[in-house]
Structure formats: C-alpha cells, structure tokens
Amino acid sequence: MAKRGFGSSGGEQEKEGRKKITKESFRRGLQIFGYVLPYKYKFIIGLVFLVLSSLTMMAFPYLVGKLFDSSNANGLLQDINLVAMGLFAVILLQGIFSFFRVYFFAQVSENAVANIRRDLYSKFVQLPISFYEKRRVGEITSRITNDVTQVQDAMSITLAELFRQVTTLIVGIIFIMWISVKLSLFMLATFPVLVALALVFGRKIKMLSKKTQDELANTNVIVEETLQAINTVKSFTNEMFEVGRYRTTLDKAVKTAITGAYYRGAFITFIIVGLFGGIILVIWYGVTLVANGDIAQGDLVSFVLYTVFIGASVGGLGDLYGKVQAALGATERILEILQEQEEPTDKSVKTLSQIPRVHGDISYQHVAFSYPTRPDIQVLRDISFGVRAGEKVALVGPSGAGKSTIIQLLMRYYDLQGGRITVDGKDIRDMDMTMLRANIGVVPQEVLLFGGSIRENIAYGRPEATETEIIEAAHKANAYDFIKSFPEGFDTLVGERGIKLSGGQRQRIAIARAILKNPAILILDEATSALDSESEHLVQQAMDVLMKDRTTIVIAHRLATIRKVDKILVIENGEIVEEGSHDELSLNPDGMYANLLRLQFELS
C-alpha cells in the first residue's frame, strides 16, 4: 500500500541524514554558512560572548576549591567573603555572557534561515514540471521545513554547544592535570570503560527511538489516508478493517517503545552506578592524597567539580555529533535543491502590461516527444498542424492519445525531443518563457483555487488589476450573480482548493481569471466535462465570450461543445489521424470522429 512506500522513503531520508561526516560533506556543509556572511559581525560578537561564557564557567570549580581552602583555621573571614563574591561575580558574568551569546546568535540564525527559506521557495516555484514528477510533495516540503529547521538548530544551538563542550573538555583536562597528575591519570583511566558503555547504550536507545518514530509515522499515514478517503472507506464498509490496520501498526509502535524504555532504564542504572561510582572512586583516592599531603582539600573539591564538568561534556559530545551529522545531511539536501537548474524566466517583469503581446499564430512541425520519466514510451509521433491567429481548433480522441501533452509542450512545461513549435513564426525555445506563458491563458478541467477570497482568485490572472476590472471579468464569466449572492460577496473565502464552491462556480472563477489576464492564446482543457447541464450552459456562455478574437485550442470529450470550432484534430496513439470541420468529419462513417459521435449519442 501507499504507506509502505511513504515509510521507506522517510527511512532512507533519515539514513541519508545520518551518514558519516566526510571531508566533502563538511565542505558542502560550510557552503550553507555563506548565508551567515551578511551577519558576520553579529556572529563574531556572539562567538566572543560564547568564548567568554565558556571560560567564565571554567573558573567556577577553581573558586569553589579556593572557598574550601579559605575555610581552614588559618583562613581569614575576609578571604572567605572575597572568594564568595568572586563566585557570585562568575555566575553573574556567566548569565550576562550567555544572554548576549543567545541574543546575537538568534539574530544571525533567524535572518540566515529566513534567507534560506526565501531562496528555497523561490527555487521551488521556478523549477520545471519535470522536477516535481520525480519527487513527492512531502519530500519537497520537508526541505523547507525539517531540513531548514535542522540547519537553524545547528547555527543557533548545536555549534555553540559543541564549542562549549570541547572547550570544557580541553580546559578541564588542563586544570585537573595542573591540580594533580596522579589523580588525573586515575580518573582518566576509568573514562574509556564508561564512555564505551555509554556509546553502546546510546546507539541502541537511539535506534529504538528512531524505530518507534517510524512506527508512529506509519500510524499517522493510516489516519491521513483513511480520513482523506473516508467516503471510500464507508462505501466499502471497511471501517473495522481500517481500525484493525491502525491497531496492528500501533501495537508495533507500543512494543518498540517499551523495548526502548527497558534500555533507557538500564542506561539510567548504568549512569547512576557507573558515573557516580567512578566519582566515589576519584573522591576516595583524592582523600587519600589529601591525607598524605599530596594535594590540598580545596584542590580536591575543584578536581571533583572539573571531573563532573568533563564527564558531562564527554556524555554530550555523542549526541552533538549525531546532530552535526543530521545537520550536514540536511545541508546537502538543501544545496541539492538550490543547485537545481531552474526555468529561464524573466525575473525583472513585475506586471503583465510590461510584456509584449503576440499575434497568436501557432505551428507544430513534426513534433515528437516522450516524458522524461518514461523515455521508452513515445507519447507524440510526427505531430504537424497550424492554427492561425483568432482561429479555434479542437483536439479530440481517446484518453492517453496525447492531447494534453500537445498543450503542455506549447506551454514549455517540457522541451521537445524532435521537431519544433513556433508562435508568430518564432521557435518557442528561442522565446522568453515569461513572455510566452504570459500570452497564454488556461482554463483546466479540474480548477484548483487558492484558499483566499474570490477577489484574490480572480485577480490572480492579473494581480495589478483594479476593482472595476475584476467585477467586469466576473460579469463576463457569468460569475457575478452567484458571487453577490454570498453575504461577503467578493471577499468570500473559497476554502482549501476552492472546496466551498461548486464545480460550475469554480470553473467560472477560472474563466474570470483568464478573462482578466486577457491572453492572446487560450487553452480550454475539457473545461465542461465534469459539470451538470445547467452549469455547463452557463460555463459555455462564459467561454464563448472568452474565446472571442483569441487563438483557442480546445480539448474536449463532449463533442457537442466543439461544433462551432474552425477545425477539429483527431488524435490517436500520439498521431493526427483525422483533420477537418465537424460537418466534414461526421460525414465519414469509417472515421474515428464519427465513431466517437455515435458512441456518445448511444450513451446519452
């Protein structure tokens, strides 16, 4: 089922994100920090506060040790107060430095990540259609959500913590070696065993945690699938089947989570016994050194605190390494998108009024094509026909014959593999893509409106249009009356994908949008095939207005809607098998068009 593929895709992505850090991945990871350069001064200031914060904290164990030494009989009250004030000063400075470190790093990361998101979104909307055919929408959106979030965490938290932990480790080891070499070697001898066992436990817990998340993701997929297709579930009376499917997957997630809890419990026991046991050994040995006069009592206290700091930093490095791995994987995936070849659109164009209008002559000359995802299947074979400016041509034929592909090639959603298409005698591959598409209006079979208001959806045809122009377009599209029947009128929210409107209403909004765009070339892709008779009549009237004085290509299954066109092309298996007017083609009893007419007449 679909959920199987979804789950495996997520697992592969996670595996990709956790791959080993190599020189190449590190180099590519640094590329993303180019977004930090505009804020480099704030980053440097944040880095300075990070250094000050890390070093200040390392003075804490030293001063605590001195406080203990000053409490001896020989110590003066003045010394105790001075050291205590020094400790308060360290904590105060630590708080101040941490505040400014977080503040400046947040400014850098938030602005840099906002720029990454803007560039990613800009790249997405400018990539060719073929890019989206090879990838799932969930995979694409994860780049701008999950991957960018991981990079943001790396910029604002992970790298700062990594620097802090490494500083703590290095400075801590230097201090303990300076306090007592004997005690340091004794303490460090216990570390390899503790670290090795911690890594084993940590890897197992992380694997089980990941498995639990995957299982929960599978349950979420079942919920999403079921709710999206609830009508289908109920029509097949499969409610209990879906409940059983969900229960089975949920039971797997619970079982894995309980296993993970078992290992987490064992790990906590190990930490309590191993870590604190090691500290007890260090204290025991340190006390014997104090008794022998090898080190001072305060130095032992400082040593123990430094040991705790070092242990915490070593324990945190494993998790930070994993986060760095994930961030580098996310960085590579983001860069893959940013380095994709986008369509050559004209980014300087702000309004449609800036774009020259074409006359509208179209010519297909020996066009051949196969989709990039299916190169072995020839979709179009030697397609040749012409459409004069203002002429209306219909494409008919069985599903899969290649009608929609002919239109997609005119829009340059794909590039040809053979032949050429010209507009006003100029090869469309030599035309500016923005100018080409700005001169073409499309009314599709399935109209997908944006979730805003009716006004915003109509104005999408020409965002700079005035209120008067929007209302005029609604009138011409036979949409004004039903729009004004809503309490909010043009401010009515259409809902996600236009779900609050009927099929005929959505279609008339799409026609109003096309009227407002005022294209030289119009494409009607089976625009009335899914409508009832009343809606079809209103939509057909609106389309008659829209088609006036425009070069029009109509794709239609209902042949009654194309009787008035100038020419009909019958497409079969990627070839033009018949060409002529409705009257000419219907008089050929052996032709495909006449056969299609008979079939529709019998069905009606």
C-alpha positions as CSV (number, residue, x, y, z in Angstrom):
1,M,0.0,0.0,0.0
2,A,0.9,3.7,-0.2
3,K,2.0,3.8,3.4
4,R,4.7,1.3,2.8
5,G,6.4,3.5,0.3
6,F,6.0,6.5,2.5
7,G,7.6,4.9,5.4
8,S,10.6,3.6,3.4
9,S,11.1,7.0,1.9
10,G,11.3,8.6,5.3
11,G,13.7,5.9,6.5
12,E,16.0,6.4,3.5
13,Q,16.0,10.2,4.1
14,E,16.9,9.7,7.8
15,K,19.7,7.3,6.8
16,E,21.0,9.8,4.3
17,G,20.9,12.5,7.0
18,R,22.9,10.4,9.5
19,K,25.7,9.3,7.2
20,K,29.3,9.7,8.3
21,I,31.0,13.1,8.3
22,T,33.4,13.2,5.4
23,K,35.7,15.9,4.1
24,E,33.3,16.5,1.2
25,S,30.2,16.6,3.4
26,F,32.0,19.0,5.7
27,R,33.0,21.2,2.8
28,R,29.4,21.3,1.5
29,G,28.2,21.9,5.0
30,L,30.3,25.1,5.1
31,Q,28.7,26.3,1.9
32,I,25.4,26.9,3.7
33,F,27.2,29.2,6.1
34,G,27.5,31.6,3.2
35,Y,24.1,32.8,4.4
36,V,25.8,33.9,7.7
37,L,28.2,36.3,5.9
38,P,25.8,39.2,5.7
39,Y,25.6,39.0,9.5
40,K,29.2,38.1,10.2
41,Y,29.8,40.9,12.7
42,K,26.9,39.8,14.8
43,F,28.1,36.2,14.5
44,I,31.7,37.3,15.6
45,I,30.2,39.2,18.6
46,G,28.1,36.1,19.5
47,L,31.3,34.0,19.2
48,V,33.2,36.3,21.6
49,F,30.4,36.1,24.2
50,L,30.4,32.3,23.7
51,V,34.1,32.1,24.5
52,L,33.7,34.4,27.5
53,S,30.8,32.4,28.7
54,S,32.7,29.1,28.4
55,L,35.9,30.3,30.0
56,T,34.0,32.1,32.8
57,M,32.2,28.9,33.7
58,M,35.5,27.0,34.0
59,A,36.6,29.4,36.8
60,F,33.7,28.2,38.9
61,P,35.3,24.9,40.1
62,Y,38.6,26.7,40.8
63,L,36.9,29.4,43.0
64,V,34.8,26.7,44.9
65,G,38.1,25.0,45.7
66,K,39.6,28.2,47.0
67,L,36.5,28.8,49.1
68,F,37.0,25.5,50.8
69,D,40.7,26.3,51.4
70,S,39.9,29.7,52.9
71,S,37.6,27.9,55.4
72,N,40.6,26.4,57.1
73,A,41.5,27.6,60.6
74,N,44.3,29.6,59.1
75,G,42.0,31.3,56.7
76,L,40.6,34.8,57.3
77,L,36.9,35.7,57.1
78,Q,37.9,38.4,54.6
79,D,39.3,35.7,52.2
80,I,36.0,33.7,52.5
81,N,33.9,36.7,51.7
82,L,36.2,37.7,48.8
83,V,36.1,34.3,47.2
84,A,32.3,34.1,47.7
85,M,31.9,37.4,46.0
86,G,34.1,36.1,43.2
87,L,31.8,33.1,42.8
88,F,28.8,35.4,42.6
89,A,30.6,37.6,40.0
90,V,31.4,34.4,37.9
91,I,27.7,33.4,38.0
92,L,26.6,37.0,37.1
93,L,29.1,37.3,34.3
94,Q,28.1,33.8,33.1
95,G,24.4,34.9,32.9
96,I,25.2,38.2,31.1
97,F,27.6,36.5,28.6
98,S,25.0,33.7,27.9
99,F,22.2,36.3,27.3
100,F,24.2,38.2,24.7
101,R,25.5,34.9,23.1
102,V,21.9,33.7,22.7
103,Y,20.7,37.1,21.5
104,F,23.3,37.6,18.8
105,F,23.3,34.0,17.6
106,A,19.5,34.1,17.4
107,Q,19.7,37.3,15.2
108,V,22.2,35.6,12.9
109,S,20.4,32.2,12.7
110,E,16.8,33.7,12.3
111,N,17.9,36.0,9.5
112,A,20.1,33.5,7.8
113,V,17.4,30.8,7.9
114,A,14.8,33.2,6.6
115,N,17.1,33.9,3.6
116,I,17.5,30.1,3.1
117,R,13.7,29.6,3.2
118,R,13.2,32.5,0.7
119,D,15.8,31.1,-1.7
120,L,14.4,27.6,-1.4
121,Y,10.8,28.8,-2.1
122,S,12.0,31.0,-4.9
123,K,13.8,28.0,-6.4
124,F,10.8,25.7,-6.0
125,V,8.4,27.9,-7.9
126,Q,11.0,28.4,-10.7
127,L,11.9,24.7,-11.2
128,P,10.5,22.8,-14.2
129,I,7.5,20.5,-14.0
130,S,9.8,17.5,-14.7
131,F,11.4,18.1,-11.3
132,Y,8.1,17.6,-9.5
133,E,7.3,14.4,-11.4
134,K,10.3,12.7,-9.9
135,R,9.7,13.7,-6.3
136,R,6.9,13.5,-3.8
137,V,5.4,16.7,-2.4
138,G,6.1,15.5,1.2
139,E,9.8,15.1,0.3
140,I,10.0,18.5,-1.3
141,T,8.2,20.4,1.6
142,S,10.5,18.6,4.1
143,R,13.4,20.6,2.6
144,I,11.9,23.9,3.6
145,T,10.6,22.6,7.0
146,N,12.5,19.8,8.6
147,D,15.9,20.3,6.8
148,V,15.9,24.1,7.3
149,T,15.0,23.6,11.0
150,Q,17.9,21.3,11.5
151,V,20.3,23.8,9.9
152,Q,18.8,26.5,12.2
153,D,19.4,24.4,15.2
154,A,23.0,23.8,14.1
155,M,23.5,27.6,13.7
156,S,21.9,28.7,16.9
157,I,22.4,25.7,19.3
158,T,24.4,22.7,18.2
159,L,27.6,24.5,17.1
160,A,27.6,26.7,20.3
161,E,27.1,23.6,22.5
162,L,29.8,21.7,20.6
163,F,32.2,24.6,21.1
164,R,31.3,24.8,24.8
165,Q,31.7,21.1,25.4
166,V,35.0,20.9,23.6
167,T,36.3,23.9,25.5
168,T,35.1,22.4,28.8
169,L,36.8,19.1,27.9
170,I,40.2,20.7,26.9
171,V,40.3,23.3,29.7
172,G,39.0,20.8,32.3
173,I,41.7,18.3,31.5
174,I,44.4,21.0,31.6
175,F,43.1,22.2,35.1
176,I,43.0,18.6,36.6
177,M,46.4,17.8,35.2
178,W,47.7,21.0,36.8
179,I,46.0,20.2,40.1
180,S,47.3,16.6,40.4
181,V,48.8,14.4,37.7
182,K,48.3,11.2,39.8
183,L,44.6,11.9,40.4
184,S,44.1,12.9,36.8
185,L,45.6,9.6,35.5
186,F,43.5,7.6,37.9
187,M,40.3,9.4,36.9
188,L,41.0,9.2,33.1
189,A,41.7,5.5,33.4
190,T,38.0,4.9,34.4
191,F,36.7,7.0,31.4
192,P,37.3,4.7,28.5
193,V,35.1,2.0,30.0
194,L,32.3,4.4,30.9
195,V,32.4,6.2,27.5
196,A,32.4,2.8,25.6
197,L,29.4,1.5,27.5
198,A,27.6,4.9,27.2
199,L,28.1,4.8,23.4
200,V,26.7,1.2,23.2
201,F,23.7,2.1,25.2
202,G,23.2,5.4,23.4
203,R,23.3,3.8,20.0
204,K,20.8,1.2,20.9
205,I,18.4,3.7,22.5
206,K,18.7,6.0,19.5
207,M,18.0,3.1,17.1
208,L,14.9,2.0,19.1
209,S,13.7,5.6,19.4
210,K,14.0,6.1,15.6
211,K,12.2,2.8,15.1
212,T,9.4,4.0,17.4
213,Q,9.1,7.2,15.5
214,D,8.9,5.3,12.2
215,E,6.1,3.1,13.6
216,L,4.2,6.1,14.8
217,A,4.7,7.8,11.4
218,N,3.1,4.7,9.8
219,T,0.1,5.0,12.1
220,N,-0.2,8.7,11.1
221,V,-0.1,7.7,7.5
222,I,-3.0,5.3,8.0
223,V,-5.0,8.0,9.8
224,E,-4.3,10.5,7.0
225,E,-5.2,8.0,4.2
226,T,-8.4,6.9,6.0
227,L,-9.7,10.4,6.7
228,Q,-8.8,11.7,3.2
229,A,-10.7,8.7,1.6
230,I,-13.4,8.4,4.3
231,N,-16.1,8.2,1.6
232,T,-14.4,5.3,0.0
233,V,-13.9,3.6,3.4
234,K,-17.6,3.9,4.2
235,S,-18.8,2.9,0.8
236,F,-16.9,-0.4,1.1
237,T,-17.9,-0.8,4.8
238,N,-14.3,-1.1,5.7
239,E,-14.4,0.8,9.0
240,M,-13.4,-2.1,11.1
241,F,-10.7,-3.2,8.6
242,E,-9.1,0.3,9.0
243,V,-9.5,0.1,12.8
244,G,-7.7,-3.3,12.7
245,R,-5.0,-1.9,10.4
246,Y,-4.4,1.0,12.7
247,R,-4.4,-1.2,15.9
248,T,-1.8,-3.6,14.3
249,T,0.6,-0.8,13.5
250,L,0.0,1.0,16.8
251,D,0.8,-2.3,18.7
252,K,4.1,-2.5,16.9
253,A,4.9,1.1,18.0
254,V,4.0,0.3,21.6
255,K,6.1,-2.8,21.6
256,T,9.1,-1.0,20.3
257,A,8.6,1.9,22.7
258,I,8.5,-0.5,25.7
259,T,11.7,-2.1,24.5
260,G,13.3,1.3,24.3
261,A,12.1,2.1,27.8
262,Y,13.8,-1.1,29.0
263,Y,17.1,0.0,27.6
264,R,16.6,3.6,28.9
265,G,16.1,2.2,32.3
266,A,19.2,0.1,32.1
267,F,21.1,3.1,30.8
268,I,20.0,5.2,33.8
269,T,21.0,2.5,36.2
270,F,24.4,2.3,34.5
271,I,24.8,6.1,34.7
272,I,23.9,6.1,38.4
273,V,26.2,3.2,39.3
274,G,29.0,3.8,36.8
275,L,29.3,7.5,36.8
276,F,28.7,8.1,40.5
277,G,30.7,5.0,41.3
278,G,33.6,6.5,39.4
279,I,33.2,9.8,41.2
280,I,33.3,7.9,44.5
281,L,36.5,6.2,43.5
282,V,38.0,9.5,42.5
283,I,37.0,11.1,45.8
284,W,38.3,8.1,47.7
285,Y,41.7,8.3,46.0
286,G,41.7,12.0,46.3
287,V,41.1,11.9,50.0
288,T,44.0,9.6,50.5
289,L,46.2,12.1,48.6
290,V,44.9,14.9,50.8
291,A,45.7,12.7,53.9
292,N,49.2,12.2,52.5
293,G,49.6,15.9,51.9
294,D,49.9,15.5,48.1
295,I,47.1,17.9,47.3
296,A,45.1,20.5,49.3
297,Q,41.5,19.9,50.3
298,G,40.2,22.8,48.1
299,D,42.1,21.4,45.1
300,L,40.3,18.1,45.6
301,V,36.9,19.9,45.6
302,S,38.0,21.7,42.4
303,F,39.2,18.5,40.9
304,V,35.9,16.7,41.6
305,L,33.9,19.6,40.0
306,Y,36.1,19.6,37.0
307,T,35.6,15.8,36.7
308,V,31.8,16.3,36.7
309,F,32.2,19.0,34.0
310,I,34.4,16.8,31.9
311,G,32.1,13.8,32.3
312,A,29.1,15.9,31.2
313,S,30.9,17.3,28.2
314,V,32.0,13.8,27.1
315,G,28.5,12.5,27.6
316,G,27.1,15.3,25.5
317,L,29.6,15.0,22.6
318,G,28.0,11.8,21.3
319,D,24.6,13.4,20.9
320,L,26.1,16.6,19.5
321,Y,28.0,14.5,16.9
322,G,24.7,12.9,15.8
323,K,23.1,16.4,15.5
324,V,26.1,17.6,13.4
325,Q,25.6,14.5,11.2
326,A,21.9,15.3,10.7
327,A,22.6,19.0,10.0
328,L,25.2,18.1,7.4
329,G,22.8,15.7,5.7
330,A,20.1,18.4,5.8
331,T,22.6,20.9,4.3
332,E,23.4,18.6,1.4
333,R,19.7,18.1,0.6
334,I,19.1,21.9,0.7
335,L,22.1,22.5,-1.5
336,E,20.9,19.9,-4.0
337,I,17.7,21.9,-4.4
338,L,19.5,25.3,-4.6
339,Q,21.8,23.9,-7.3
340,E,18.9,22.6,-9.5
341,Q,18.6,24.2,-12.9
342,E,15.6,26.5,-12.9
343,E,13.5,27.6,-15.8
344,P,14.8,30.6,-17.7
345,T,12.0,33.0,-16.7
346,D,12.4,36.8,-16.8
347,K,12.6,37.9,-13.1
348,S,12.5,41.6,-14.0
349,V,8.9,41.5,-15.2
350,K,6.6,42.9,-12.5
351,T,3.3,43.3,-14.3
352,L,1.6,41.7,-17.4
353,S,1.4,45.2,-19.0
354,Q,5.2,45.1,-19.4
355,I,5.0,42.0,-21.6
356,P,4.7,42.4,-25.4
357,R,1.5,40.8,-26.9
358,V,1.9,38.1,-29.5
359,H,-0.3,37.9,-32.6
360,G,-1.3,34.3,-32.0
361,D,-0.2,32.2,-35.0
362,I,0.8,28.7,-33.8
363,S,2.6,26.0,-35.8
364,Y,3.5,22.4,-34.8
365,Q,6.1,20.9,-37.2
366,H,7.0,17.2,-36.9
367,V,6.8,17.3,-33.1
368,A,7.9,14.1,-31.3
369,F,8.0,13.7,-27.5
370,S,8.5,11.2,-24.6
371,Y,8.1,12.1,-21.0
372,P,11.5,12.3,-19.0
373,T,10.1,9.8,-16.5
374,R,9.0,7.4,-19.3
375,P,11.6,7.8,-22.1
376,D,10.8,4.4,-23.6
377,I,7.2,5.3,-24.4
378,Q,6.7,7.6,-27.4
379,V,3.8,9.9,-26.5
380,L,3.7,12.0,-29.7
381,R,4.8,11.0,-33.2
382,D,5.3,13.5,-36.0
383,I,2.6,15.9,-35.0
384,S,2.2,18.7,-37.5
385,F,-0.6,21.3,-37.7
386,G,-1.1,25.1,-37.7
387,V,-3.5,27.5,-36.0
388,R,-4.0,30.9,-37.4
389,A,-4.4,33.9,-35.1
390,G,-8.0,34.1,-33.9
391,E,-8.8,30.5,-35.1
392,K,-10.4,27.9,-32.9
393,V,-9.1,24.4,-33.0
394,A,-10.3,21.3,-31.0
395,L,-8.3,18.3,-30.1
396,V,-10.3,15.1,-29.6
397,G,-9.5,11.5,-29.1
398,P,-9.4,8.7,-26.5
399,S,-7.7,9.2,-23.1
400,G,-4.0,8.8,-23.3
401,A,-3.8,9.8,-27.0
402,G,-1.6,12.8,-26.3
403,K,-4.0,15.7,-26.4
404,S,-2.9,17.3,-23.0
405,T,0.8,16.7,-23.9
406,I,0.4,18.8,-27.1
407,I,-0.8,21.7,-24.8
408,Q,1.9,21.2,-22.2
409,L,4.6,21.4,-24.9
410,L,3.1,24.7,-26.1
411,M,3.4,26.0,-22.5
412,R,7.0,24.7,-22.5
413,Y,6.5,22.6,-19.4
414,Y,8.8,20.2,-21.3
415,D,11.2,20.6,-24.1
416,L,10.8,18.8,-27.4
417,Q,12.8,15.7,-28.5
418,G,12.0,16.2,-32.1
419,G,10.5,18.9,-34.4
420,R,9.6,22.5,-33.4
421,I,6.7,24.6,-32.2
422,T,6.5,28.2,-33.3
423,V,4.4,31.2,-32.2
424,D,4.2,34.0,-34.8
425,G,6.9,32.1,-36.7
426,K,9.4,32.1,-33.8
427,D,10.6,28.9,-32.2
428,I,9.2,28.9,-28.6
429,R,12.7,27.6,-27.4
430,D,14.1,31.0,-28.6
431,M,11.3,33.0,-26.9
432,D,11.4,34.4,-23.4
433,M,9.5,31.9,-21.3
434,T,7.8,34.6,-19.3
435,M,6.6,36.3,-22.4
436,L,5.3,33.1,-23.9
437,R,3.3,31.9,-20.9
438,A,2.0,35.4,-20.1
439,N,0.3,35.3,-23.6
440,I,-1.4,32.0,-22.9
441,G,-4.5,31.6,-20.7
442,V,-5.6,28.2,-19.4
443,V,-9.0,27.0,-18.1
444,P,-8.4,23.5,-16.9
445,Q,-10.8,20.6,-16.3
446,E,-10.0,20.5,-12.5
447,V,-9.9,24.0,-11.2
448,L,-7.7,24.4,-8.1
449,L,-8.4,27.7,-6.5
450,F,-6.2,29.2,-3.8
451,G,-7.6,29.3,-0.2
452,G,-8.1,33.1,-0.1
453,S,-11.1,35.2,-1.3
454,I,-12.9,35.1,-4.6
455,R,-11.4,38.5,-5.4
456,E,-7.9,37.3,-4.8
457,N,-8.5,34.2,-7.0
458,I,-9.9,36.3,-9.9
459,A,-7.1,38.8,-9.5
460,Y,-4.5,36.0,-9.8
461,G,-4.9,36.4,-13.5
462,R,-3.5,39.9,-13.3
463,P,-2.5,41.0,-9.7
464,E,-2.3,44.7,-10.6
465,A,-6.0,44.7,-11.8
466,T,-8.4,47.3,-10.4
467,E,-11.6,46.5,-8.6
468,T,-13.6,47.6,-11.7
469,E,-11.7,45.3,-13.9
470,I,-12.2,42.3,-11.5
471,I,-16.0,43.0,-11.4
472,E,-16.1,43.3,-15.2
473,A,-14.3,40.0,-15.6
474,A,-16.8,38.3,-13.2
475,H,-19.7,39.7,-15.2
476,K,-18.3,38.3,-18.5
477,A,-17.7,34.9,-16.9
478,N,-21.3,34.6,-15.7
479,A,-19.9,34.6,-12.1
480,Y,-21.1,38.0,-10.8
481,D,-24.6,36.9,-9.8
482,F,-23.5,33.9,-7.7
483,I,-20.7,35.9,-6.1
484,K,-23.0,38.7,-5.0
485,S,-25.4,36.1,-3.6
486,F,-22.8,35.3,-0.9
487,P,-23.0,37.6,2.2
488,E,-19.3,38.5,1.9
489,G,-19.5,38.9,-1.9
490,F,-16.1,39.1,-3.5
491,D,-14.5,38.7,0.0
492,T,-16.0,35.2,0.4
493,L,-13.3,32.7,1.3
494,V,-13.3,29.8,-1.1
495,G,-11.7,27.3,1.3
496,E,-8.8,25.0,0.6
497,R,-8.6,24.2,-3.2
498,G,-11.9,26.1,-3.6
499,I,-13.9,23.4,-1.7
500,K,-16.6,25.8,-0.6
501,L,-17.7,26.4,-4.3
502,S,-19.4,24.0,-6.7
503,G,-17.7,22.7,-9.8
504,G,-19.5,25.2,-12.0
505,Q,-18.7,28.1,-9.7
506,R,-15.0,27.2,-9.6
507,Q,-15.0,26.9,-13.4
508,R,-16.5,30.4,-13.8
509,I,-14.0,31.8,-11.4
510,A,-11.2,30.3,-13.5
511,I,-12.8,31.8,-16.7
512,A,-13.0,35.2,-15.0
513,R,-9.3,34.8,-14.1
514,A,-8.5,34.1,-17.7
515,I,-10.6,37.0,-19.0
516,L,-8.8,39.3,-16.6
517,K,-5.4,38.0,-17.9
518,N,-6.6,38.8,-21.5
519,P,-4.3,36.3,-23.2
520,A,-3.7,36.2,-27.0
521,I,-3.8,32.4,-26.9
522,L,-6.4,30.4,-24.9
523,I,-6.4,26.8,-23.9
524,L,-9.6,25.1,-22.7
525,D,-8.8,21.7,-21.3
526,E,-12.1,19.7,-21.1
527,A,-13.5,22.7,-19.1
528,T,-17.1,21.4,-19.1
529,S,-16.7,17.6,-18.9
530,A,-17.5,17.3,-15.2
531,L,-20.5,19.7,-15.0
532,D,-24.2,19.3,-14.9
533,S,-26.3,20.6,-17.8
534,E,-27.2,24.0,-16.2
535,S,-23.7,24.7,-15.1
536,E,-22.4,23.6,-18.5
537,H,-24.7,26.1,-20.2
538,L,-23.5,29.0,-18.0
539,V,-19.9,28.0,-18.4
540,Q,-20.2,27.5,-22.2
541,Q,-21.7,31.0,-22.5
542,A,-18.8,32.4,-20.5
543,M,-16.3,30.5,-22.6
544,D,-17.9,31.9,-25.8
545,V,-17.1,35.4,-24.5
546,L,-13.6,34.3,-23.5
547,M,-12.8,32.7,-26.9
548,K,-13.8,35.8,-28.9
549,D,-11.0,37.1,-31.1
550,R,-8.4,34.8,-29.5
551,T,-6.4,31.9,-30.8
552,T,-8.1,29.0,-29.0
553,I,-7.2,25.3,-28.6
554,V,-9.9,23.2,-27.0
555,I,-9.5,19.7,-25.6
556,A,-13.0,18.1,-25.3
557,H,-14.6,14.8,-24.6
558,R,-18.1,16.1,-25.1
559,L,-18.1,16.6,-28.8
560,A,-21.3,18.7,-28.8
561,T,-19.3,21.5,-27.2
562,I,-17.0,21.9,-30.2
563,R,-19.3,22.0,-33.2
564,K,-18.5,25.7,-33.7
565,V,-14.7,25.4,-33.9
566,D,-12.9,26.1,-37.1
567,K,-11.0,22.8,-37.2
568,I,-11.0,19.5,-35.4
569,L,-7.9,17.3,-35.0
570,V,-8.5,13.7,-34.0
571,I,-5.5,12.3,-32.1
572,E,-4.9,8.6,-31.6
573,N,-1.7,7.0,-30.2
574,G,0.2,10.3,-30.5
575,E,-0.7,10.9,-34.1
576,I,-3.2,13.0,-36.0
577,V,-5.4,10.5,-37.7
578,E,-8.2,12.9,-38.9
579,E,-8.5,16.6,-39.6
580,G,-11.4,18.8,-40.6
581,S,-14.6,20.6,-39.5
582,H,-17.3,18.9,-37.5
583,D,-19.5,18.5,-40.6
584,E,-16.7,17.1,-42.7
585,L,-15.5,14.5,-40.1
586,S,-19.0,13.5,-39.1
587,L,-19.8,12.6,-42.8
588,N,-17.0,10.0,-42.9
589,P,-18.7,6.8,-41.4
590,D,-15.5,4.9,-41.2
591,G,-13.6,7.7,-39.4
592,M,-12.8,7.8,-35.7
593,Y,-14.6,11.1,-35.1
594,A,-17.9,9.7,-36.5
595,N,-17.4,6.6,-34.3
596,L,-16.9,8.8,-31.2
597,L,-20.1,10.7,-32.1
598,R,-22.1,7.5,-32.4
599,L,-20.8,6.2,-29.1
600,Q,-21.7,9.5,-27.3
601,F,-25.1,9.5,-28.9
602,E,-25.7,5.9,-27.7
603,L,-24.5,6.7,-24.2
604,S,-26.7,9.8,-23.9
